[in-house]
């Protein structure tokens, strides 16, 4: 059997070892790792997103786990749909809707969440870098004025947690230099290739170019500090203007308008008690307890989407 199909035997052996070790990652790799290797092009965008996150997981392992959990969701969905159909005593057509629809829906949800999560995490890291980049580079400018080498600049920078994701990137550069033995320019380039923030990547590439051409590193970092602080101030001014617009919209639509509506309905109630088949009291009740809460909820969702 092994001589006829050694590939299958190898897979089954790995699967048995993974199951005995109760290791989800190993089980996923044993089942789907070879499929991921041969079809990695279909997950290219996911691979790029994973490289931009700080998740301690290999691309092959993550995709294999995604397929494993999706398969598990499909199996559980089928079982749940079958059990529910039997308990409710549904007919054949309605039972098939639950037996087929439930696993498909559940599988798509699990697959979609795991597929989108790395991209969402990378975006969150990029936004954090945007918020900290002017202050971190300004700090680097002060450090570079003493003439320390680039790797020492990042080694000092990684000691400050208030710089968020930039601290993590500085730590990655330091680790590559001190542990993996890479030179500073190689380490900086590798991190620049993987960072989720384009502005920070451009800054790192500029550092490498300045070092390799023998330019004045302190002057470059100082100029970048001024430029990034200027861009940061412009971006914050735009955010303040946008928030001011939202506040005006909220005041007009969800504070002033309901008050005017209540006043108008109260006046109408003095003249006639019904409008379009509804009593004025019922209209007030719907407006206060249904319309206003729903519109407020929609406005909150709008703010969350716009903020993200």
Helices and strands as residue ranges (DSSP letters): H 6-21, H 24-38, G 40-43, H 44-51, H 59-88, H 92-144, H 150-157, G 161-163, H 165-178, H 184-194, H 198-212, H 217-250, I 251-256, H 257-271, E 274-275, E 278-279, H 280-286, I 287-291, H 292-307
